[in-house]
Amino acid sequence: MNFSPKYSEKVFENKKRNADEFGEIALELRRDIIKSLALAKSGHSGGSLGIADILSVLYFGGYLNIDPLDSKNSLRDKFVLSAGHLAPVLYSALARRGFFPIDYLPTLRKLGSKLQGHPGYDMNLPGIESSTGSLGHGISIAVGMAMATKLIDKTKQKIFCLTGDGELQEGLVWEAAMCAANYKMDNLCWIVDNNDCQIDGRVKDVMSIYPLKEKFESFGCNVIEIDGHNYDEIMSAFDKYIENMENNSGKPMVIIAQTFMGKGVSYMEDKYEWHGNPPNVEQAIIALKDLGEEYSN
Ligand SMILES: Cc1ncc(C[n+]2csc(CCOP(=O)(O)OP(=O)(O)O)c2C)c(N)n1
């Protein structure tokens, strides 16, 4: 069966929004993920769909001071996707913010494309702040960015980073936490995608990372727990992070976001089997129907 997905031309601006305005954006990101993965015939569906609501608020809710026309501005805020395998949703968010053409999205994972399976800094893709994919490295790099910004440049840039929860089984993640707290990196916003799924099972069964809130607190972080699909809670958490930074709390902010792997696609929801698999054409058509787009064949 041929699959020639329709891509809308929608580019969304970055501005303060009401919670009900994010739904349309998140749907667009989720449709992009399904289409690009079905065309690539490989990639990580579940986690990419699971963080689409968080990225919608982050990239389109006025929280990131970034400009597609000046993507290297030295005073920009930064987002590092430490869970680099979730690249499809980041690529979609950047394209829908106008950082590069939407017609790059169907080139995901193709030879010669700038949109490889994990973000590559050397691809010179506007909006990508770091190569990531080796779990634990992205958060370590983000802590370095936060330190450089606060201690050396003495500027007020916001540094956001998202790790998976399985990713927290990597030892260097806790070295990053220790370092961020020790050096009082209150400009760091560390989002944990807490879907309790990893590559081959439930995180709590493979190697438990719990109790998570208490662990981060014992390292000296401020911790908020939220529903990672509730736009009001996501916005409120980001607002608290900004307050935390402006009040010079001296503590990194950790947002533990409860999410569901595969969110939005009925047959993928909360199934760790969808960690690293793409939908085939038939599955993609069902997924797109779940996401409000009908295909006749
Ligand atoms: C250092 C390192 N070890 C192993 C991998 C392979 N790997 C990629 S994703 C993943 C599971 C990560 O689980 P989680 O952070 O919960 O992500 P999710 O399953 O929610 O997408 C593994 C083991 C890797 N990318 N890097």
The ligand as a Tripos MOL2 file, in Angstrom:
@<TRIPOS>MOLECULE
LIG
   26    27     1     0     0
SMALL
NO_CHARGES

@<TRIPOS>ATOM
      1 C1         24.1040    4.9590   27.2740 C.3       1 LIG1
      2 C2         22.9830    4.3090   26.5470 C.ar      1 LIG1
      3 N1         22.6280    3.0420   26.8440 N.ar      1 LIG1
      4 C3         21.5920    2.4500   26.1840 C.ar      1 LIG1
      5 C4         20.9280    3.1160   25.1900 C.ar      1 LIG1
      6 C5         19.8030    2.4290   24.4220 C.3       1 LIG1
      7 N2         18.5040    2.9430   24.8270 N.ar      1 LIG1
      8 C6         17.8800    3.9150   24.1350 C.ar      1 LIG1
      9 S1         16.4370    4.3920   24.8320 S.2       1 LIG1
     10 C7         16.5960    3.2590   26.0730 C.ar      1 LIG1
     11 C8         15.5490    3.1460   27.1600 C.3       1 LIG1
     12 C9         15.3350    4.4400   27.8550 C.3       1 LIG1
     13 O1         14.1840    4.3940   28.6590 O.3       1 LIG1
     14 P1         13.4260    5.7290   28.9830 P.3       1 LIG1
     15 O2         14.4060    6.7590   29.3700 O.co2     1 LIG1
     16 O3         12.3840    5.4030   29.9900 O.co2     1 LIG1
     17 O4         12.7830    6.1670   27.5990 O.3       1 LIG1
     18 P2         11.3400    5.7370   27.0050 P.3       1 LIG1
     19 O5         11.3040    4.2420   26.9610 O.co2     1 LIG1
     20 O6         10.3000    6.2910   27.9230 O.co2     1 LIG1
     21 O7         11.3110    6.3550   25.6460 O.co2     1 LIG1
     22 C10        17.7850    2.5290   25.9370 C.ar      1 LIG1
     23 C11        18.2330    1.4760   26.8700 C.3       1 LIG1
     24 C12        21.3400    4.4310   24.9000 C.ar      1 LIG1
     25 N3         20.7290    5.1730   23.9590 N.pl3     1 LIG1
     26 N4         22.3410    5.0080   25.5970 N.ar      1 LIG1
@<TRIPOS>BOND
     1     1     2 1
     2     2     3 ar
     3     2    26 ar
     4     3     4 ar
     5     4     5 ar
     6     5     6 1
     7     5    24 ar
     8     6     7 1
     9     7     8 ar
    10     7    22 ar
    11     8     9 ar
    12     9    10 ar
    13    10    11 1
    14    10    22 ar
    15    11    12 1
    16    12    13 1
    17    13    14 1
    18    14    15 2
    19    14    16 1
    20    14    17 1
    21    17    18 1
    22    18    19 2
    23    18    20 1
    24    18    21 1
    25    22    23 1
    26    24    25 1
    27    24    26 ar
@<TRIPOS>SUBSTRUCTURE
     1 LIG1         1 GROUP 0 **** ****
